């Protein structure tokens, strides 16, 4: 049952490889669903781990966040 649920969830995901020095936005808290901004950022990726985590520079601190909570930052021109 777990494998079936994971396959269903992962079917909607687009594979993306994050790179160091790339800009990303971070998903906001669940309670802020109806707030003005659903995402925070952009922040710079400082390290990419092979376990599905990225380290981002948030100013004074560096934070390690799961890639499910991060999206690539792009500016539409």
N, C-alpha and C positions, 0 to 999 in steps of 0.2 A: 504494500500500500504506500509506503514512504517513497519508493522508487517511482511509482506512478504519479504521486503528487509533485515530486521534484521535476519530473519530465514535463508535466503540465506547466509548472511555473517557469521553467527555463526556456520553454518554447517561445515565450513572449520577449525574452531578453535578446538584445543585439550584442554579439561579442565585441569587445573593445579593449585594446591594449593601452593602458596608461603609460606615459613616459615621464621621466624626470624633467622638470622645468615647464611642464604643461599646466595650463590653467583649468581649474575645475570649480564647480559649484556644489555645495553640500545641502542635502535635503534637510529641511527644518523639522522641528519637533512635531509629533502627531497632533498635539493639542493646538498647534498653530495652523491647522489645515485651512481655516478660513481667514487667516491673517492677510495682510497686504503682500507679504513676500513668503513664498513657499520654500525658497532656496536662499542660502547665504553664500556670499563670496563675490567675486572669484578669489580663489586661493591657488597657490603654486604647489605642485607636487614635488616633494624633496626626495622621496624614496618609494619604490614599488616592491612589495613583498610577494612571494609566490604563493602565499596562502589566502589571497583574496583581500589583502589589506593594502592601503596606500598611506604614506605619511605625508601630511600637508603642513605648510607653513601658515599659521594663523596670526602672524604678527609676532607677539612676544613668545608664544608657545608653538610647539610642533605637536600635532595630534595624529594618531593612527586611527583611520576610519575604514570600515568595510566598503568594498566597491559597490555594494547595493545601495549605499546612501550617497554616492557621488555620481555626478554627471559631467561630461565634458563641457567646457565653457566655450561657446562660439558666438561670434558677433555676426549677425546677418547684415550684409551690406547691400 
